[in-house]
Amino acid sequence: MKVFEAIYSMGGIATGGFFRSLVVAHTQKNVRGLLNEQHDEDVSNLRIEESDIDASVYPHEQVLTTIFA
């Protein structure tokens, strides 16, 4: 597995914004689904980059952190 850094937007004008998350996933294709599931909302404007963080300590795909960017 790998750790990906995702920058994306979600929410409407009044409540939305841009966010940054670290996501552990098998492939880059799985990141959007994990984020949608975590936030219970569709993400948009998604940009994903592979991180240099060691993913070997994480047993399954998951969203590690999310911050308001």
N, C-alpha and C positions, 0 to 999 in steps of 0.2 A: 504494500500500500504506500501511498504518498500523501504528503500534506500540501494542500493548495491554499493560496490566498485568493479570496474572492472579494471583489468590490462590485457593488450592485445597488440598485434603488428598489424601493417598494413603498406602497402606501399612496395615498392621495396627496393633494396639494396641502391640505390642512394638517395631516398627521404623518406624512411620508418623509423620506429623506434618503441619503446615501449611507450605506453601511459597509463595514469591512469584517470579514469572517475568516477564520482558519478552519479548514475542513479536511478531515481524513477520509480519503476515498481510494478505491481501487483504480479508477480512471477519472479523467477530467469530465467525462460525460455524466458521471454520477453526482457531481457537485450541485447542479441546479435542483435536482430532485431532493437531495438532502436539505438544502436551504428552504425549499418550498415546504417540506414536511416540518422542519424546525419552527418556521415562522407562521405556519398555517396560512400562507399567503403567497401569491406568485411574485417572484422577483423578476426584475427587468434590468436592462442595461448592464448585463453581467459581463465582467472581465475577470478571467481566471489566470493565475500564474502559479507555476510550481514553486514551492518553497524548498529551502534547504534543511528544514527541520526533520529530524529522524522520526519516522512514522512507525518504527518497529515496536514501540512500547504500547501502541494502540491496537487492541484485539479486533475492533470492528469499525465500520464506517460511521462517522459522527461529525457533528459541528462542534468544534472545540470552544471557540470564542466568537463573539459578535460585539462590535462597537459602532457607535454612531460616528460616521466619518465626516 
